[in-house]
């Protein structure tokens, strides 16, 4: 396991003191979780870029039309249920 720099230790200590995290372990767990999410997003972006490079994509107008349609569906499902 790597040692934290004094700057990182200080940053975590301040976050704990401010009540953002209950303890240093929770702050580090959040950091690892964010790194994992960033890596997943990078993979997803690369996969999307590979699809575009291979000609597998939909025009933006079509994507927005589908999104608008799906939003309308969701809104009609929630009408009267609140």
PyMOL Python script that loads the backbone (N, CA, C, O; Angstrom):
from pymol import cmd

cmd.read_pdbstr("""\
ATOM      1  N   UNK A   1       0.843  -1.177   0.000  1.00  0.00           N
ATOM      2  CA  UNK A   1       0.000   0.000   0.000  1.00  0.00           C
ATOM      3  C   UNK A   1       0.888   1.241   0.000  1.00  0.00           C
ATOM      4  O   UNK A   1       1.933   1.273   0.650  1.00  0.00           O
ATOM      5  N   UNK A   2       0.466   2.236  -0.722  1.00  0.00           N
ATOM      6  CA  UNK A   2       1.245   3.467  -0.831  1.00  0.00           C
ATOM      7  C   UNK A   2       1.007   4.369   0.377  1.00  0.00           C
ATOM      8  O   UNK A   2      -0.074   4.377   0.964  1.00  0.00           O
ATOM      9  N   UNK A   3       2.032   5.120   0.729  1.00  0.00           N
ATOM     10  CA  UNK A   3       1.901   6.113   1.792  1.00  0.00           C
ATOM     11  C   UNK A   3       1.349   7.399   1.185  1.00  0.00           C
ATOM     12  O   UNK A   3       1.633   7.731   0.034  1.00  0.00           O
ATOM     13  N   UNK A   4       0.559   8.111   1.975  1.00  0.00           N
ATOM     14  CA  UNK A   4       0.021   9.384   1.516  1.00  0.00           C
ATOM     15  C   UNK A   4       1.026  10.494   1.775  1.00  0.00           C
ATOM     16  O   UNK A   4       1.766  10.471   2.759  1.00  0.00           O
ATOM     17  N   UNK A   5       1.035  11.462   0.874  1.00  0.00           N
ATOM     18  CA  UNK A   5       1.894  12.629   1.088  1.00  0.00           C
ATOM     19  C   UNK A   5       1.327  13.429   2.249  1.00  0.00           C
ATOM     20  O   UNK A   5       0.151  13.291   2.588  1.00  0.00           O
ATOM     21  N   UNK A   6       2.152  14.259   2.854  1.00  0.00           N
ATOM     22  CA  UNK A   6       1.637  15.112   3.932  1.00  0.00           C
ATOM     23  C   UNK A   6       0.461  15.993   3.468  1.00  0.00           C
ATOM     24  O   UNK A   6      -0.469  16.245   4.234  1.00  0.00           O
ATOM     25  N   UNK A   7       0.512  16.449   2.235  1.00  0.00           N
ATOM     26  CA  UNK A   7      -0.571  17.276   1.700  1.00  0.00           C
ATOM     27  C   UNK A   7      -1.879  16.492   1.629  1.00  0.00           C
ATOM     28  O   UNK A   7      -2.940  17.005   1.984  1.00  0.00           O
ATOM     29  N   UNK A   8      -1.793  15.250   1.171  1.00  0.00           N
ATOM     30  CA  UNK A   8      -2.986  14.413   1.098  1.00  0.00           C
ATOM     31  C   UNK A   8      -3.515  14.090   2.498  1.00  0.00           C
ATOM     32  O   UNK A   8      -4.723  14.106   2.734  1.00  0.00           O
ATOM     33  N   UNK A   9      -2.608  13.801   3.411  1.00  0.00           N
ATOM     34  CA  UNK A   9      -3.021  13.529   4.789  1.00  0.00           C
ATOM     35  C   UNK A   9      -3.739  14.736   5.386  1.00  0.00           C
ATOM     36  O   UNK A   9      -4.760  14.596   6.059  1.00  0.00           O
ATOM     37  N   UNK A  10      -3.194  15.913   5.133  1.00  0.00           N
ATOM     38  CA  UNK A  10      -3.793  17.151   5.646  1.00  0.00           C
ATOM     39  C   UNK A  10      -5.175  17.370   5.022  1.00  0.00           C
ATOM     40  O   UNK A  10      -6.121  17.736   5.720  1.00  0.00           O
ATOM     41  N   UNK A  11      -5.288  17.153   3.744  1.00  0.00           N
ATOM     42  CA  UNK A  11      -6.563  17.327   3.043  1.00  0.00           C
ATOM     43  C   UNK A  11      -7.628  16.407   3.643  1.00  0.00           C
ATOM     44  O   UNK A  11      -8.752  16.835   3.907  1.00  0.00           O
ATOM     45  N   UNK A  12      -7.263  15.146   3.855  1.00  0.00           N
ATOM     46  CA  UNK A  12      -8.201  14.177   4.430  1.00  0.00           C
ATOM     47  C   UNK A  12      -8.561  14.572   5.864  1.00  0.00           C
ATOM     48  O   UNK A  12      -9.727  14.510   6.254  1.00  0.00           O
ATOM     49  N   UNK A  13      -7.571  14.971   6.635  1.00  0.00           N
ATOM     50  CA  UNK A  13      -7.830  15.387   8.017  1.00  0.00           C
ATOM     51  C   UNK A  13      -8.797  16.571   8.054  1.00  0.00           C
ATOM     52  O   UNK A  13      -9.686  16.613   8.904  1.00  0.00           O
ATOM     53  N   UNK A  14      -8.635  17.518   7.158  1.00  0.00           N
ATOM     54  CA  UNK A  14      -9.537  18.669   7.105  1.00  0.00           C
ATOM     55  C   UNK A  14     -10.959  18.228   6.739  1.00  0.00           C
ATOM     56  O   UNK A  14     -11.930  18.734   7.302  1.00  0.00           O
ATOM     57  N   UNK A  15     -11.078  17.297   5.808  1.00  0.00           N
ATOM     58  CA  UNK A  15     -12.398  16.808   5.408  1.00  0.00           C
ATOM     59  C   UNK A  15     -13.087  16.093   6.569  1.00  0.00           C
ATOM     60  O   UNK A  15     -14.297  16.225   6.751  1.00  0.00           O
ATOM     61  N   UNK A  16     -12.325  15.344   7.345  1.00  0.00           N
ATOM     62  CA  UNK A  16     -12.888  14.653   8.505  1.00  0.00           C
ATOM     63  C   UNK A  16     -13.286  15.676   9.568  1.00  0.00           C
ATOM     64  O   UNK A  16     -14.372  15.587  10.140  1.00  0.00           O
ATOM     65  N   UNK A  17     -12.410  16.646   9.832  1.00  0.00           N
ATOM     66  CA  UNK A  17     -12.702  17.676  10.830  1.00  0.00           C
ATOM     67  C   UNK A  17     -13.933  18.496  10.446  1.00  0.00           C
ATOM     68  O   UNK A  17     -14.685  18.938  11.315  1.00  0.00           O
ATOM     69  N   UNK A  18     -14.135  18.697   9.148  1.00  0.00           N
ATOM     70  CA  UNK A  18     -15.283  19.475   8.676  1.00  0.00           C
ATOM     71  C   UNK A  18     -16.571  18.652   8.694  1.00  0.00           C
ATOM     72  O   UNK A  18     -17.655  19.180   8.447  1.00  0.00           O
ATOM     73  N   UNK A  19     -16.447  17.371   8.984  1.00  0.00           N
ATOM     74  CA  UNK A  19     -17.628  16.522   9.035  1.00  0.00           C
ATOM     75  C   UNK A  19     -18.070  15.981   7.690  1.00  0.00           C
ATOM     76  O   UNK A  19     -19.149  15.401   7.573  1.00  0.00           O
ATOM     77  N   UNK A  20     -17.247  16.165   6.682  1.00  0.00           N
ATOM     78  CA  UNK A  20     -17.587  15.659   5.354  1.00  0.00           C
ATOM     79  C   UNK A  20     -17.526  14.133   5.339  1.00  0.00           C
ATOM     80  O   UNK A  20     -18.332  13.470   4.686  1.00  0.00           O
ATOM     81  N   UNK A  21     -16.565  13.598   6.064  1.00  0.00           N
ATOM     82  CA  UNK A  21     -16.400  12.149   6.207  1.00  0.00           C
ATOM     83  C   UNK A  21     -16.283  11.823   7.690  1.00  0.00           C
ATOM     84  O   UNK A  21     -15.741  12.622   8.453  1.00  0.00           O
ATOM     85  N   UNK A  22     -16.783  10.660   8.110  1.00  0.00           N
ATOM     86  CA  UNK A  22     -16.712  10.308   9.521  1.00  0.00           C
ATOM     87  C   UNK A  22     -15.311   9.930   9.988  1.00  0.00           C
ATOM     88  O   UNK A  22     -14.990  10.046  11.171  1.00  0.00           O
ATOM     89  N   UNK A  23     -14.476   9.476   9.048  1.00  0.00           N
ATOM     90  CA  UNK A  23     -13.118   9.064   9.394  1.00  0.00           C
ATOM     91  C   UNK A  23     -12.272   9.015   8.124  1.00  0.00           C
ATOM     92  O   UNK A  23     -12.815   9.073   7.021  1.00  0.00           O
ATOM     93  N   UNK A  24     -10.959   8.911   8.262  1.00  0.00           N
ATOM     94  CA  UNK A  24     -10.086   8.883   7.082  1.00  0.00           C
ATOM     95  C   UNK A  24     -10.387   7.716   6.145  1.00  0.00           C
ATOM     96  O   UNK A  24     -10.263   7.847   4.927  1.00  0.00           O
ATOM     97  N   UNK A  25     -10.782   6.577   6.709  1.00  0.00           N
ATOM     98  CA  UNK A  25     -11.068   5.415   5.870  1.00  0.00           C
ATOM     99  C   UNK A  25     -12.229   5.691   4.925  1.00  0.00           C
ATOM    100  O   UNK A  25     -12.204   5.271   3.768  1.00  0.00           O
ATOM    101  N   UNK A  26     -13.241   6.392   5.411  1.00  0.00           N
ATOM    102  CA  UNK A  26     -14.388   6.727   4.563  1.00  0.00           C
ATOM    103  C   UNK A  26     -13.971   7.679   3.439  1.00  0.00           C
ATOM    104  O   UNK A  26     -14.450   7.558   2.311  1.00  0.00           O
ATOM    105  N   UNK A  27     -13.085   8.619   3.746  1.00  0.00           N
ATOM    106  CA  UNK A  27     -12.589   9.538   2.715  1.00  0.00           C
ATOM    107  C   UNK A  27     -11.810   8.776   1.650  1.00  0.00           C
ATOM    108  O   UNK A  27     -11.972   9.030   0.456  1.00  0.00           O
ATOM    109  N   UNK A  28     -10.970   7.850   2.077  1.00  0.00           N
ATOM    110  CA  UNK A  28     -10.197   7.059   1.121  1.00  0.00           C
ATOM    111  C   UNK A  28     -11.097   6.130   0.308  1.00  0.00           C
ATOM    112  O   UNK A  28     -10.861   5.921  -0.882  1.00  0.00           O
ATOM    113  N   UNK A  29     -12.124   5.576   0.943  1.00  0.00           N
ATOM    114  CA  UNK A  29     -13.067   4.721   0.217  1.00  0.00           C
ATOM    115  C   UNK A  29     -13.769   5.523  -0.875  1.00  0.00           C
ATOM    116  O   UNK A  29     -13.962   5.033  -1.987  1.00  0.00           O
ATOM    117  N   UNK A  30     -14.146   6.753  -0.553  1.00  0.00           N
ATOM    118  CA  UNK A  30     -14.777   7.632  -1.551  1.00  0.00           C
ATOM    119  C   UNK A  30     -13.807   7.942  -2.680  1.00  0.00           C
ATOM    120  O   UNK A  30     -14.201   7.957  -3.846  1.00  0.00           O
ATOM    121  N   UNK A  31     -12.554   8.187  -2.352  1.00  0.00           N
ATOM    122  CA  UNK A  31     -11.547   8.471  -3.372  1.00  0.00           C
ATOM    123  C   UNK A  31     -11.390   7.286  -4.321  1.00  0.00           C
ATOM    124  O   UNK A  31     -11.344   7.462  -5.539  1.00  0.00           O
ATOM    125  N   UNK A  32     -11.308   6.096  -3.767  1.00  0.00           N
ATOM    126  CA  UNK A  32     -11.168   4.896  -4.602  1.00  0.00           C
ATOM    127  C   UNK A  32     -12.405   4.711  -5.468  1.00  0.00           C
ATOM    128  O   UNK A  32     -12.296   4.364  -6.644  1.00  0.00           O
ATOM    129  N   UNK A  33     -13.571   4.938  -4.897  1.00  0.00           N
ATOM    130  CA  UNK A  33     -14.816   4.817  -5.648  1.00  0.00           C
ATOM    131  C   UNK A  33     -14.842   5.796  -6.829  1.00  0.00           C
ATOM    132  O   UNK A  33     -15.252   5.436  -7.932  1.00  0.00           O
ATOM    133  N   UNK A  34     -14.408   7.016  -6.589  1.00  0.00           N
ATOM    134  CA  UNK A  34     -14.360   8.007  -7.662  1.00  0.00           C
ATOM    135  C   UNK A  34     -13.345   7.634  -8.736  1.00  0.00           C
ATOM    136  O   UNK A  34     -13.595   7.851  -9.922  1.00  0.00           O
ATOM    137  N   UNK A  35     -12.211   7.079  -8.340  1.00  0.00           N
ATOM    138  CA  UNK A  35     -11.230   6.619  -9.325  1.00  0.00           C
ATOM    139  C   UNK A  35     -11.795   5.478 -10.172  1.00  0.00           C
ATOM    140  O   UNK A  35     -11.565   5.424 -11.380  1.00  0.00           O
ATOM    141  N   UNK A  36     -12.528   4.579  -9.542  1.00  0.00           N
ATOM    142  CA  UNK A  36     -13.147   3.483 -10.280  1.00  0.00           C
ATOM    143  C   UNK A  36     -14.178   4.014 -11.271  1.00  0.00           C
ATOM    144  O   UNK A  36     -14.253   3.547 -12.408  1.00  0.00           O
ATOM    145  N   UNK A  37     -14.961   4.978 -10.842  1.00  0.00           N
ATOM    146  CA  UNK A  37     -15.962   5.580 -11.729  1.00  0.00           C
ATOM    147  C   UNK A  37     -15.291   6.293 -12.892  1.00  0.00           C
ATOM    148  O   UNK A  37     -15.754   6.194 -14.028  1.00  0.00           O
ATOM    149  N   UNK A  38     -14.213   7.005 -12.626  1.00  0.00           N
ATOM    150  CA  UNK A  38     -13.480   7.689 -13.697  1.00  0.00           C
ATOM    151  C   UNK A  38     -12.948   6.686 -14.713  1.00  0.00           C
ATOM    152  O   UNK A  38     -13.027   6.915 -15.920  1.00  0.00           O
ATOM    153  N   UNK A  39     -12.405   5.572 -14.219  1.00  0.00           N
ATOM    154  CA  UNK A  39     -11.897   4.544 -15.127  1.00  0.00           C
ATOM    155  C   UNK A  39     -13.018   3.948 -15.973  1.00  0.00           C
ATOM    156  O   UNK A  39     -12.830   3.690 -17.162  1.00  0.00           O
ATOM    157  N   UNK A  40     -14.199   3.725 -15.357  1.00  0.00           N
ATOM    158  CA  UNK A  40     -15.338   3.191 -16.097  1.00  0.00           C
ATOM    159  C   UNK A  40     -15.776   4.182 -17.179  1.00  0.00           C
ATOM    160  O   UNK A  40     -16.072   3.786 -18.306  1.00  0.00           O
ATOM    161  N   UNK A  41     -15.814   5.463 -16.831  1.00  0.00           N
ATOM    162  CA  UNK A  41     -16.192   6.481 -17.806  1.00  0.00           C
ATOM    163  C   UNK A  41     -15.188   6.554 -18.957  1.00  0.00           C
ATOM    164  O   UNK A  41     -15.577   6.707 -20.115  1.00  0.00           O
ATOM    165  N   UNK A  42     -13.920   6.445 -18.643  1.00  0.00           N
ATOM    166  CA  UNK A  42     -12.896   6.447 -19.705  1.00  0.00           C
ATOM    167  C   UNK A  42     -13.088   5.275 -20.656  1.00  0.00           C
ATOM    168  O   UNK A  42     -12.970   5.424 -21.872  1.00  0.00           O
ATOM    169  N   UNK A  43     -13.389   4.090 -20.084  1.00  0.00           N
ATOM    170  CA  UNK A  43     -13.648   2.914 -20.940  1.00  0.00           C
ATOM    171  C   UNK A  43     -14.878   3.133 -21.808  1.00  0.00           C
ATOM    172  O   UNK A  43     -14.878   2.799 -22.993  1.00  0.00           O
ATOM    173  N   UNK A  44     -15.933   3.699 -21.212  1.00  0.00           N
ATOM    174  CA  UNK A  44     -17.159   3.951 -21.970  1.00  0.00           C
ATOM    175  C   UNK A  44     -16.922   4.964 -23.085  1.00  0.00           C
ATOM    176  O   UNK A  44     -17.413   4.794 -24.201  1.00  0.00           O
ATOM    177  N   UNK A  45     -16.173   6.008 -22.781  1.00  0.00           N
ATOM    178  CA  UNK A  45     -15.868   7.018 -23.801  1.00  0.00           C
ATOM    179  C   UNK A  45     -15.041   6.402 -24.923  1.00  0.00           C
ATOM    180  O   UNK A  45     -15.304   6.652 -26.100  1.00  0.00           O
ATOM    181  N   UNK A  46     -14.054   5.605 -24.568  1.00  0.00           N
ATOM    182  CA  UNK A  46     -13.237   4.952 -25.593  1.00  0.00           C
ATOM    183  C   UNK A  46     -14.094   4.035 -26.457  1.00  0.00           C
ATOM    184  O   UNK A  46     -13.941   4.015 -27.679  1.00  0.00           O
ATOM    185  N   UNK A  47     -14.991   3.277 -25.835  1.00  0.00           N
ATOM    186  CA  UNK A  47     -15.867   2.391 -26.604  1.00  0.00           C
ATOM    187  C   UNK A  47     -16.737   3.209 -27.552  1.00  0.00           C
ATOM    188  O   UNK A  47     -16.936   2.819 -28.703  1.00  0.00           O
ATOM    189  N   UNK A  48     -17.251   4.328 -27.083  1.00  0.00           N
ATOM    190  CA  UNK A  48     -18.056   5.190 -27.943  1.00  0.00           C
ATOM    191  C   UNK A  48     -17.254   5.780 -29.083  1.00  0.00           C
ATOM    192  O   UNK A  48     -17.727   5.842 -30.218  1.00  0.00           O
ATOM    193  N   UNK A  49     -16.051   6.207 -28.787  1.00  0.00           N
ATOM    194  CA  UNK A  49     -15.191   6.759 -29.840  1.00  0.00           C
ATOM    195  C   UNK A  49     -14.837   5.690 -30.871  1.00  0.00           C
ATOM    196  O   UNK A  49     -14.769   5.972 -32.067  1.00  0.00           O
ATOM    197  N   UNK A  50     -14.612   4.469 -30.403  1.00  0.00           N
ATOM    198  CA  UNK A  50     -14.338   3.367 -31.327  1.00  0.00           C
ATOM    199  C   UNK A  50     -15.539   3.098 -32.223  1.00  0.00           C
ATOM    200  O   UNK A  50     -15.380   2.806 -33.408  1.00  0.00           O
ATOM    201  N   UNK A  51     -16.748   3.198 -31.655  1.00  0.00           N
ATOM    202  CA  UNK A  51     -17.951   2.998 -32.457  1.00  0.00           C
ATOM    203  C   UNK A  51     -18.083   4.089 -33.521  1.00  0.00           C
ATOM    204  O   UNK A  51     -18.405   3.805 -34.675  1.00  0.00           O
ATOM    205  N   UNK A  52     -17.835   5.326 -33.128  1.00  0.00           N
ATOM    206  CA  UNK A  52     -17.906   6.432 -34.084  1.00  0.00           C
ATOM    207  C   UNK A  52     -16.874   6.223 -35.188  1.00  0.00           C
ATOM    208  O   UNK A  52     -17.177   6.397 -36.368  1.00  0.00           O
ATOM    209  N   UNK A  53     -15.652   5.848 -34.799  1.00  0.00           N
ATOM    210  CA  UNK A  53     -14.598   5.616 -35.801  1.00  0.00           C
ATOM    211  C   UNK A  53     -14.991   4.487 -36.756  1.00  0.00           C
ATOM    212  O   UNK A  53     -14.597   4.495 -37.922  1.00  0.00           O
ATOM    213  N   UNK A  54     -15.765   3.521 -36.266  1.00  0.00           N
ATOM    214  CA  UNK A  54     -16.219   2.412 -37.104  1.00  0.00           C
ATOM    215  C   UNK A  54     -17.513   2.696 -37.840  1.00  0.00           C
ATOM    216  O   UNK A  54     -18.061   1.811 -38.497  1.00  0.00           O
ATOM    217  N   UNK A  55     -18.012   3.934 -37.738  1.00  0.00           N
ATOM    218  CA  UNK A  55     -19.223   4.316 -38.449  1.00  0.00           C
ATOM    219  C   UNK A  55     -20.512   3.897 -37.754  1.00  0.00           C
ATOM    220  O   UNK A  55     -21.590   3.978 -38.344  1.00  0.00           O
ATOM    221  N   UNK A  56     -20.411   3.455 -36.520  1.00  0.00           N
ATOM    222  CA  UNK A  56     -21.596   3.009 -35.774  1.00  0.00           C
ATOM    223  C   UNK A  56     -22.074   4.124 -34.841  1.00  0.00           C
ATOM    224  O   UNK A  56     -21.691   4.184 -33.673  1.00  0.00           O
ATOM    225  N   UNK A  57     -22.912   4.995 -35.379  1.00  0.00           N
ATOM    226  CA  UNK A  57     -23.449   6.069 -34.562  1.00  0.00           C
ATOM    227  C   UNK A  57     -24.755   6.556 -35.182  1.00  0.00           C
ATOM    228  O   UNK A  57     -25.041   6.302 -36.352  1.00  0.00           O
ATOM    229  N   UNK A  58     -25.539   7.261 -34.371  1.00  0.00           N
ATOM    230  CA  UNK A  58     -26.790   7.848 -34.844  1.00  0.00           C
ATOM    231  C   UNK A  58     -26.607   9.359 -34.915  1.00  0.00           C
ATOM    232  O   UNK A  58     -25.904   9.934 -34.083  1.00  0.00           O
ATOM    233  N   UNK A  59     -27.220  10.000 -35.880  1.00  0.00           N
ATOM    234  CA  UNK A  59     -27.149  11.465 -35.952  1.00  0.00           C
ATOM    235  C   UNK A  59     -27.745  12.087 -34.678  1.00  0.00           C
ATOM    236  O   UNK A  59     -28.669  11.536 -34.079  1.00  0.00           O
ATOM    237  N   UNK A  60     -27.211  13.215 -34.288  1.00  0.00           N
ATOM    238  CA  UNK A  60     -27.645  13.875 -33.053  1.00  0.00           C
ATOM    239  C   UNK A  60     -29.150  14.137 -33.050  1.00  0.00           C
ATOM    240  O   UNK A  60     -29.800  13.957 -32.020  1.00  0.00           O
ATOM    241  N   UNK A  61     -29.709  14.554 -34.173  1.00  0.00           N
ATOM    242  CA  UNK A  61     -31.144  14.837 -34.233  1.00  0.00           C
ATOM    243  C   UNK A  61     -31.957  13.596 -33.878  1.00  0.00           C
ATOM    244  O   UNK A  61     -32.967  13.697 -33.181  1.00  0.00           O
ATOM    245  N   UNK A  62     -31.534  12.442 -34.344  1.00  0.00           N
ATOM    246  CA  UNK A  62     -32.223  11.186 -34.040  1.00  0.00           C
ATOM    247  C   UNK A  62     -32.105  10.849 -32.557  1.00  0.00           C
ATOM    248  O   UNK A  62     -33.076  10.412 -31.940  1.00  0.00           O
ATOM    249  N   UNK A  63     -30.936  11.046 -31.992  1.00  0.00           N
ATOM    250  CA  UNK A  63     -30.729  10.768 -30.575  1.00  0.00           C
ATOM    251  C   UNK A  63     -31.635  11.659 -29.731  1.00  0.00           C
ATOM    252  O   UNK A  63     -32.277  11.180 -28.796  1.00  0.00           O
ATOM    253  N   UNK A  64     -31.692  12.943 -30.051  1.00  0.00           N
ATOM    254  CA  UNK A  64     -32.533  13.858 -29.279  1.00  0.00           C
ATOM    255  C   UNK A  64     -34.010  13.548 -29.473  1.00  0.00           C
ATOM    256  O   UNK A  64     -34.793  13.696 -28.535  1.00  0.00           O
ATOM    257  N   UNK A  65     -34.409  13.122 -30.664  1.00  0.00           N
ATOM    258  CA  UNK A  65     -35.796  12.730 -30.888  1.00  0.00           C
ATOM    259  C   UNK A  65     -36.152  11.547 -29.996  1.00  0.00           C
ATOM    260  O   UNK A  65     -37.224  11.523 -29.392  1.00  0.00           O
ATOM    261  N   UNK A  66     -35.248  10.558 -29.912  1.00  0.00           N
ATOM    262  CA  UNK A  66     -35.491   9.395 -29.056  1.00  0.00           C
ATOM    263  C   UNK A  66     -35.550   9.791 -27.586  1.00  0.00           C
ATOM    264  O   UNK A  66     -36.399   9.301 -26.840  1.00  0.00           O
ATOM    265  N   UNK A  67     -34.656  10.669 -27.173  1.00  0.00           N
ATOM    266  CA  UNK A  67     -34.660  11.125 -25.783  1.00  0.00           C
ATOM    267  C   UNK A  67     -35.955  11.866 -25.450  1.00  0.00           C
ATOM    268  O   UNK A  67     -36.545  11.646 -24.392  1.00  0.00           O
ATOM    269  N   UNK A  68     -36.393  12.739 -26.348  1.00  0.00           N
ATOM    270  CA  UNK A  68     -37.650  13.458 -26.129  1.00  0.00           C
ATOM    271  C   UNK A  68     -38.822  12.494 -26.030  1.00  0.00           C
ATOM    272  O   UNK A  68     -39.704  12.660 -25.188  1.00  0.00           O
ATOM    273  N   UNK A  69     -38.825  11.491 -26.893  1.00  0.00           N
ATOM    274  CA  UNK A  69     -39.891  10.492 -26.881  1.00  0.00           C
ATOM    275  C   UNK A  69     -39.893   9.726 -25.563  1.00  0.00           C
ATOM    276  O   UNK A  69     -40.947   9.519 -24.963  1.00  0.00           O
ATOM    277  N   UNK A  70     -38.721   9.309 -25.116  1.00  0.00           N
ATOM    278  CA  UNK A  70     -38.616   8.556 -23.867  1.00  0.00           C
ATOM    279  C   UNK A  70     -39.020   9.424 -22.676  1.00  0.00           C
ATOM    280  O   UNK A  70     -39.681   8.943 -21.755  1.00  0.00           O
ATOM    281  N   UNK A  71     -38.631  10.685 -22.689  1.00  0.00           N
ATOM    282  CA  UNK A  71     -39.013  11.599 -21.617  1.00  0.00           C
ATOM    283  C   UNK A  71     -40.526  11.753 -21.566  1.00  0.00           C
ATOM    284  O   UNK A  71     -41.113  11.752 -20.484  1.00  0.00           O
ATOM    285  N   UNK A  72     -41.162  11.886 -22.726  1.00  0.00           N
ATOM    286  CA  UNK A  72     -42.620  11.993 -22.772  1.00  0.00           C
ATOM    287  C   UNK A  72     -43.272  10.746 -22.198  1.00  0.00           C
ATOM    288  O   UNK A  72     -44.255  10.839 -21.462  1.00  0.00           O
ATOM    289  N   UNK A  73     -42.728   9.579 -22.530  1.00  0.00           N
ATOM    290  CA  UNK A  73     -43.248   8.317 -21.984  1.00  0.00           C
ATOM    291  C   UNK A  73     -43.155   8.313 -20.458  1.00  0.00           C
ATOM    292  O   UNK A  73     -44.119   7.974 -19.772  1.00  0.00           O
ATOM    293  N   UNK A  74     -42.006   8.685 -19.942  1.00  0.00           N
ATOM    294  CA  UNK A  74     -41.806   8.694 -18.495  1.00  0.00           C
ATOM    295  C   UNK A  74     -42.726   9.694 -17.807  1.00  0.00           C
ATOM    296  O   UNK A  74     -43.279   9.406 -16.746  1.00  0.00           O
ATOM    297  N   UNK A  75     -42.891  10.863 -18.407  1.00  0.00           N
ATOM    298  CA  UNK A  75     -43.768  11.877 -17.827  1.00  0.00           C
ATOM    299  C   UNK A  75     -45.212  11.403 -17.814  1.00  0.00           C
ATOM    300  O   UNK A  75     -45.935  11.660 -16.851  1.00  0.00           O
ATOM    301  N   UNK A  76     -45.648  10.714 -18.867  1.00  0.00           N
ATOM    302  CA  UNK A  76     -47.032  10.231 -18.916  1.00  0.00           C
ATOM    303  C   UNK A  76     -47.245   9.112 -17.888  1.00  0.00           C
ATOM    304  O   UNK A  76     -48.352   8.943 -17.378  1.00  0.00           O
ATOM    305  N   UNK A  77     -46.207   8.363 -17.589  1.00  0.00           N
ATOM    306  CA  UNK A  77     -46.319   7.288 -16.577  1.00  0.00           C
ATOM    307  C   UNK A  77     -46.445   7.864 -15.179  1.00  0.00           C
ATOM    308  O   UNK A  77     -47.085   7.254 -14.322  1.00  0.00           O
ATOM    309  N   UNK A  78     -45.848   9.025 -14.926  1.00  0.00           N
ATOM    310  CA  UNK A  78     -45.875   9.596 -13.593  1.00  0.00           C
ATOM    311  C   UNK A  78     -47.037  10.550 -13.385  1.00  0.00           C
ATOM    312  O   UNK A  78     -47.319  10.927 -12.247  1.00  0.00           O
ATOM    313  N   UNK A  79     -47.726  10.957 -14.459  1.00  0.00           N
ATOM    314  CA  UNK A  79     -48.886  11.858 -14.323  1.00  0.00           C
ATOM    315  C   UNK A  79     -49.964  11.183 -13.494  1.00  0.00           C
ATOM    316  O   UNK A  79     -50.384  10.064 -13.787  1.00  0.00           O
ATOM    317  N   UNK A  80     -50.408  11.886 -12.448  1.00  0.00           N
ATOM    318  CA  UNK A  80     -51.483  11.371 -11.627  1.00  0.00           C
ATOM    319  C   UNK A  80     -51.048  10.374 -10.568  1.00  0.00           C
ATOM    320  O   UNK A  80     -51.894   9.860  -9.836  1.00  0.00           O
ATOM    321  N   UNK A  81     -49.748  10.079 -10.461  1.00  0.00           N
ATOM    322  CA  UNK A  81     -49.299   9.132  -9.451  1.00  0.00           C
ATOM    323  C   UNK A  81     -48.655   9.811  -8.264  1.00  0.00           C
ATOM    324  O   UNK A  81     -48.238   9.140  -7.320  1.00  0.00           O
ATOM    325  N   UNK A  82     -48.565  11.158  -8.295  1.00  0.00           N
ATOM    326  CA  UNK A  82     -47.904  11.823  -7.178  1.00  0.00           C
ATOM    327  C   UNK A  82     -48.841  12.195  -6.075  1.00  0.00           C
ATOM    328  O   UNK A  82     -48.416  12.764  -5.069  1.00  0.00           O
TER     329      UNK A  82
END
""", "prot")
cmd.dss("prot")
cmd.show_as("cartoon", "prot")
cmd.util.cbc("prot")
cmd.orient("prot")
